[in-house]
Amino acid sequence: MKPPKAIVKSPRLIKHGGLPSKLREGRGFSILELKEAGLTINQARRLGLYVDKRRRSKHPWNVEALKKFLESIRRGEDC
């Protein structure tokens, strides 16, 4: 199975009137997201997941994507 991509919010730009932020693909999963899914940084990298050490946010949709990915690996699925 192909590893999931992290989805992050783009920053709100005050100079453009504070438009609401949009979702986009990020550089990797934050350390908090990995911890909640039960992974360490080294384990995540061995599984082919990208880790963004700079991110401090934790998005529930990323945690769910990680849990689904781990469950599919444990079942041995190939999607």
N, C-alpha and C positions, 0 to 999 in steps of 0.2 A: 504494500500500500504506500502511496505517495505521502510524505509528511505534510501536515497542514501548514498554512501560512498564517502568521500573526496579523490580526486586523486591529488597527489603532485609529484614534481620532486625530485628524489634522488640527493644528493649532488655530485658535480663534484670533484673527487679526484685527486688532482694535483700529488700526489706521483705515481699514476698509469698512468701518461701521460695526464691527463686532459681529460679523456674519456667523451663523451657527456652524460648528465644525462638522466635517464630513468624515466618513469612514474610508480608510485606504489601507493598502497592504503595508505592513511595517517591516523593519529590518530583522526582527526576531521576537521571541517571547521573553517577557520580563522574568526576573528571578522569583518574584512573588507568585507569578502564574505557574511556574515550574514547581515551586514548593507545594502549592495547593493541589496540584495534580499528582504529587508524590514522586517527583523527579529531582535529581541533582543536575548541576550544569554538565558534568562529565557524562552522565547517563543520557541526557538530552542530545548532546553532540554525537554520541555513539549511535543514536537512533536516527541521525540526520536532521535534527531540528536546529534551527538557528536560534542563538541566544543574544539578546541585546542587553548588555549589562548596564547601560545608561538609563534605560526605562525604569521608572519607579511606579508606574500605574499597574493596576490589576483589573483586567476586563473579564467579566464572567463568560462572555462568548469564547474567549481564548482558552479559558480553563476547561470549558465543556468540549471544545475541539481537541484539546490534549487528552482528556479522559476517553473520548471516543476512539482516538488514535491508539492509545495504550490498550484499550479493550479489544480492538481489532487485531492488534499484534498478539495479544494473549490467546485469542481464538485461532490465530493463524490464517486470517483471511487475506486474500489477494484481490484488491479491487482495481 
